Amino acid sequence: MNNSSCIFWFSGTGNSLYAAKTLSDALKMPLARITGEAPPRAVGGRGKKVGFVFPSYYGNLPRAVRAFAQKLQIRPDTYIFAIVTMGGAGQGSLGALKKVLKAKGLRLNFGRGVHMPPNYVLAYNPADAQKS
């Protein structure tokens, strides 16, 4: 990956992938999946944007997102944003990402939660296909 703008995404059930694809289309930014390995070179820079899209796991960051954000090298002066998909509250997730970035001398410029249908099947009954 070069130093262009990019949206990094992580999704467990597909809600965050849907949000990332929608955002990518609207902003004309490429997508990159959050995996165990961060790009070997720094991303972003002046005039560039780096985004994160991920679900809230009980008001916190998924471990994979935290580990990736800690390893990811982001150039100073990069506009950094995050979208957290959630069934309930997601502010804790954004706060946790802010702390990871702050420890690296970076700032989260924009963060928002997007409410999605609850999908934790151990706590919620799945939607009835007959009623949909």
N, C-alpha and C positions, 0 to 999 in steps of 0.2 A: 504494500500500500504506500502511496506517495503521501505528501503532506496536505492533500486536499481536504475539504470539508467532508464529514462522514457522520452517519447515524449508526451507533453501535446498539444492537438489540439483543435482548434475552427474553425468551418466552417459555413458559411451562405448558400452557394449554392452548396457546394460539392468540389470546387476546392482545398481548403486547406485540406480537408479530403483525397482526392486523393494524394496530395503531402505528407501528413503525413504517409499514408499507404506505399507509395513507399519508403520513407525514413526509415520507421520502418523495412521493408523487407530487405533493403540494409544494415542497421546497426545492425540488429537483436536486436532491442530495442522494449519493449512493448509500447503500446499507452494508453493514458488516456485522456478522454474528459474533456475539460475545462468547468466546471459547476460553479454554484454559490459557491460551497463549495470546499475549498482546503483540501488536505489530512491532517489529524490531527497531523501527525508527520513530522518532517523535512525529506526532500528527498536529494539525492545526497551524496556527500562526496568525499574524496580523491579517484581518479581513477574512479569516476562515472561521467555520463553525464546526463544533464537535457536539454531537447529541447522544444522549443515552435514553433508551426506552426499555422499561422493565416493569415487572409486576411488584406490588407491595406484598411482602410475606409477613403478615401480622404486624404491619407498621414498620418493617425494617427492610434492609437490602437483602436480596438473595445472596448467599455466600459467593456464588460464581461472579456476580456483579461487583461485589466488594473487592474480591481478589483481582479481577480484571482492572478495575479503576485504580487500584493501588499500583499495579504494574504498568499501566498505560502511561507512556510519556506524551505529555501535551505541551506544546510550545506556549510561552507566555503570550499575552495579548490575544488569545483565542477566545471567541465567544462560545461559552459552554452552556448547554441547556439540557433539561431532563424532563421526560414525561413518564409518570408512574401510573400504571393501570391498577385499578383497585376495586374491590367490592365494598370496602369500608373506608377507613382513613389511610391516607398515604403520606401525610406530612412527616412522620417519623422516618420514612424511607428517604425523602428528599433531604431531611436534616442529616441523616447518616452519610449520604453522598456528599453533602456540603463539607462535612468534617474530613472525609477522605481527601477531597480536593484541597481544602485549606491546609492540610498537613503537607501537601506538595507545593504550597505557595500559589494555588489557583483559586478561582472563584466561580461558583455556579451563578451565571447571569440570569437564568430563567428556569423556573421549575413549576410544573402543574401536575395535578392529579386528574385522571380521566376515569370516571365511574364506568364500570363494566358489569355485566351480569355476574353475580357470585358463582364461582365454579369449583369451590373446594367441596368435592363430593362427600367427604366424611361429615361435613357440617350442614350441607344444603342438599335437598333432593334435586336430582337433575330435572331439567325441564321435560315436561311430558310432550312427546312428539305429536300426540293426538290433539293437544290444545294449542300447539304453535301455529 
